[in-house]
Amino acid sequence: MGTYTRDPYCDRQIRVELLKVRERVLKKDRDFVAVYDGEEGVGKSVLAQQHAVILDPNFTIDNIVFTSDQFIKKIKDPNTKKGTCVVLDEAFSSANSRGSLSEVNRSMVGLATEMRQKNLFVLLVLPSFFDLDRYFALWRCRALFHVYFTPAEERHYVVFNKDTKKLLYLLGKKFYNYSKPKAPFAPSKFFNQYTVDEDEYRLKKADAFKKRTVGGVAKRWLNQRNCCIQTLVRIHKYNHAKMDVMFRENKVTSMSERAYNYIMAQEVQVEDLELDEIDDST
């Protein structure tokens, strides 16, 4: 069995604020969505777990999911009771985060109503807050916990509340800059204390990483996208250069020639593709 504790260290002010959040959500028929971001290995997953047991004393490893499909299933599950805390943890590396986050964004927007109706606490563990969908980042996300190492290699985080988080997204997105505005709370420290069995958590995450596939919605969208591109090429005589002009004229990110050639070589079947394989084409 791995080590863990149900009562990890938490800065007193942060604990008080989290308990206030819990009371508002449960008594005023709301939900709460927060983002935990930071570089790989800094401990944002652990911090999310620590806050999860404060928001939901019944929190277990069953409430940690690693893909958008798992997240959708958990939110829609009739056994997911009101007041449950669900942690959507990153099951992807920086190398393929773009494709994964596009699914996260879609699932978040699509489930917003159900999350509110069930008064859920949803904690998103992501590489960067700035990669979230604009609507969700500005209006549905209530707080950002930005995690980092100090020069002395201590684990710290700063908290941006609803208003400062919104301004941070608008001012910092271009350069992924977290310096303006300043966080309203002083930096807090935390320790590497899991609140679920660490070995079980690592096995579950590793399994999700191995099975990481394109979700149902993304499969359909990719299938439709590939079909449209192949039709443009075969019927309307488009080539990569002509498509590049089309994307630019419509202010859409251009597609690489590698992605173009990859799509043209495919049958319109993407059910078994992994995110690593298509990341350059999404």
C-alpha positions in Angstrom: 0.0 0.0 0.0 1.2 3.5 -0.8 1.4 6.2 1.8 -1.4 8.8 2.2 -3.2 11.0 4.7 -6.7 12.2 5.0 -5.6 15.3 6.9 -2.8 16.9 4.9 -1.2 20.3 5.8 -3.2 23.3 4.4 -2.5 26.9 4.9 -5.1 28.1 7.5 -6.4 31.0 5.3 -6.8 28.7 2.3 -8.6 26.1 4.4 -11.0 28.7 5.7 -11.7 29.9 2.2 -12.3 26.4 0.9 -14.8 25.7 3.8 -16.6 28.9 2.8 -16.8 27.7 -0.8 -18.2 24.3 0.4 -20.9 26.1 2.5 -21.9 28.4 -0.4 -22.2 25.5 -2.9 -24.2 23.2 -0.6 -26.5 25.9 0.9 -27.0 28.2 -2.1 -27.4 25.6 -4.9 -24.2 26.3 -6.8 -21.2 24.5 -8.1 -17.5 25.3 -7.9 -14.9 24.9 -10.6 -11.2 25.5 -10.0 -8.0 25.0 -12.1 -4.7 23.7 -10.8 -1.8 24.4 -13.2 2.0 24.4 -13.2 5.0 22.7 -14.7 5.2 18.9 -14.8 6.3 17.3 -11.6 5.5 20.3 -9.3 2.7 18.6 -7.4 -0.5 20.2 -8.7 -2.2 16.8 -8.7 -1.3 16.3 -5.1 -2.5 19.8 -4.1 -5.8 19.2 -5.9 -6.3 16.0 -3.9 -5.5 17.9 -0.7 -8.2 20.5 -1.4 -10.6 17.8 -2.6 -10.9 16.2 0.9 -11.6 19.6 2.4 -14.4 20.3 -0.1 -15.7 16.7 0.0 -14.8 14.6 3.1 -16.0 11.5 1.2 -13.5 12.0 -1.6 -11.8 8.8 -2.8 -9.7 7.7 -5.7 -12.9 6.8 -7.6 -13.5 10.5 -7.9 -10.3 11.0 -9.9 -10.6 10.7 -13.6 -8.0 11.2 -16.3 -9.9 11.6 -19.7 -12.8 13.6 -20.9 -14.8 10.4 -21.5 -14.2 9.3 -17.9 -15.2 12.8 -16.7 -18.4 12.8 -18.7 -19.3 9.3 -17.4 -18.6 10.4 -13.8 -20.7 13.5 -14.0 -23.6 11.7 -15.6 -23.4 8.8 -13.2 -26.6 8.7 -11.1 -24.4 7.6 -8.2 -22.5 10.8 -8.3 -24.3 12.6 -5.4 -24.7 16.2 -4.8 -21.7 17.8 -3.2 -19.2 15.4 -4.7 -15.8 16.6 -5.6 -14.4 15.3 -9.0 -10.8 15.8 -10.0 -10.1 15.7 -13.7 -6.4 15.0 -13.7 -4.1 15.4 -16.7 -3.4 12.0 -18.3 -1.2 13.5 -21.0 2.2 15.1 -21.3 3.1 18.5 -22.7 3.9 16.7 -26.0 0.2 15.9 -26.7 -1.7 18.2 -24.4 -3.2 20.3 -27.2 -5.4 17.4 -28.5 -6.3 16.3 -25.0 -7.3 19.8 -23.9 -9.6 20.3 -26.9 -11.6 17.4 -25.5 -11.5 18.8 -22.0 -12.8 22.1 -23.2 -15.7 20.5 -25.1 -16.7 18.3 -22.2 -16.5 21.2 -19.7 -18.8 23.4 -21.7 -21.2 20.5 -22.5 -21.6 19.5 -18.8 -21.8 22.9 -17.2 -25.6 22.6 -16.5 -25.3 19.2 -14.9 -22.4 20.2 -12.8 -24.4 23.1 -11.4 -27.5 20.9 -10.8 -25.6 18.4 -8.8 -23.7 21.1 -6.8 -20.4 19.6 -7.7 -16.9 20.6 -6.9 -14.8 20.1 -10.1 -11.0 20.5 -9.9 -9.1 20.6 -13.2 -5.4 19.7 -13.2 -4.0 21.1 -16.4 -0.6 22.1 -17.8 -1.8 25.7 -18.1 -4.9 27.7 -17.3 -4.4 29.7 -20.5 -5.2 26.6 -22.6 -8.8 26.5 -21.3 -11.7 27.5 -23.5 -12.1 31.3 -23.2 -15.8 31.1 -22.0 -15.0 28.5 -19.4 -11.8 30.2 -18.1 -13.5 33.6 -17.8 -17.0 32.7 -16.6 -17.3 29.2 -15.2 -13.9 28.8 -13.5 -14.0 30.3 -10.0 -10.4 30.1 -9.0 -6.9 29.3 -10.2 -4.2 27.7 -8.1 -0.9 28.2 -9.8 1.7 25.8 -8.5 5.5 26.3 -8.7 8.8 25.5 -7.1 10.7 28.2 -5.2 14.4 28.7 -5.8 14.9 26.5 -2.7 12.8 23.7 -4.4 9.9 24.1 -2.0 6.4 23.6 -3.3 4.3 26.8 -3.3 1.2 28.1 -5.0 -0.7 31.3 -5.5 -4.4 31.7 -5.7 -6.3 33.9 -8.1 -9.9 34.5 -7.3 -12.7 35.0 -9.8 -11.9 38.6 -10.7 -8.1 38.5 -10.7 -8.2 35.1 -12.6 -10.3 36.7 -15.3 -7.9 39.7 -15.7 -4.9 37.3 -15.6 -6.4 35.3 -18.6 -6.9 38.5 -20.6 -3.5 40.0 -19.9 -1.3 37.0 -19.7 -2.6 34.5 -22.3 -0.4 35.9 -25.1 2.9 35.1 -23.3 1.6 32.7 -20.6 2.6 35.3 -18.0 1.3 34.9 -14.4 2.7 38.1 -13.1 -0.1 40.6 -13.7 -2.3 41.1 -11.9 -0.8 40.0 -8.5 -2.6 37.3 -6.7 -4.8 38.6 -3.9 -3.5 35.9 -1.5 0.0 35.5 -0.2 1.9 32.5 -1.6 1.1 29.3 0.3 3.3 26.2 0.8 2.3 22.6 0.7 3.9 19.2 1.0 3.9 16.0 -1.1 1.0 14.4 0.9 -1.4 12.3 -1.1 -4.9 11.9 0.2 -5.5 8.7 -1.7 -3.3 5.6 -1.9 -0.2 6.8 -3.9 0.5 3.5 -5.5 -3.1 3.0 -6.5 -3.2 6.5 -7.9 -0.1 6.0 -10.0 -1.3 2.7 -11.4 -4.6 4.2 -12.3 -3.0 7.2 -14.0 -0.5 5.0 -15.9 -3.3 2.8 -17.1 -5.2 5.9 -18.4 -2.1 7.1 -20.1 -1.6 3.8 -21.9 -5.2 3.7 -23.0 -5.3 7.3 -24.0 -7.5 7.4 -27.2 -9.6 10.0 -29.0 -12.9 10.3 -27.2 -16.3 9.8 -28.9 -17.0 13.4 -29.7 -13.5 14.0 -31.1 -13.7 10.8 -33.2 -16.8 12.2 -34.9 -15.3 15.6 -35.4 -12.0 14.3 -36.8 -13.9 11.9 -39.1 -16.0 14.8 -40.4 -12.9 17.1 -40.7 -10.9 14.4 -42.7 -13.9 13.8 -45.0 -14.2 17.6 -45.7 -10.5 18.0 -46.5 -10.4 14.9 -48.7 -13.4 16.2 -50.6 -11.8 19.6 -51.1 -8.7 18.0 -52.5 -10.3 15.4 -54.8 -13.3 17.3 -56.1 -12.3 21.0 -55.9 -8.6 20.3 -56.7 -7.2 21.9 -53.4 -3.6 21.3 -52.4 -1.8 22.1 -49.2 -0.8 25.6 -50.4 -4.4 26.5 -51.4 -5.7 25.2 -48.1 -3.1 27.2 -46.3 -4.4 30.4 -48.0 -8.0 29.4 -47.1 -7.1 29.0 -43.4 -5.2 32.3 -43.3 -8.0 34.2 -44.9 -10.4 32.9 -42.3 -7.9 33.6 -39.5 -7.7 29.9 -38.6 -4.4 28.2 -37.6 -2.8 26.7 -40.7 -2.3 23.0 -41.0 1.2 21.6 -41.4 2.1 19.8 -44.6 2.8 16.7 -42.5 -0.7 16.8 -41.1 -2.2 17.4 -44.6 -0.3 14.3 -46.1 -1.3 12.3 -43.0 -5.0 13.0 -43.5 -4.9 12.3 -47.3 -3.4 8.9 -46.6 -6.2 7.9 -44.2 -9.5 6.2 -44.7 -12.2 8.2 -42.9 -11.9 5.9 -39.8 -10.2 7.3 -36.7 -11.6 5.1 -34.0 -8.3 3.5 -33.1 -6.0 6.6 -33.4 -4.2 7.8 -30.3 -3.7 11.4 -29.5 0.0 11.1 -30.1 -0.6 10.2 -33.7 -2.9 13.1 -34.6 -1.6 15.9 -32.3 0.0 17.7 -35.2 -3.3 17.6 -37.2 -5.7 19.0 -34.5 
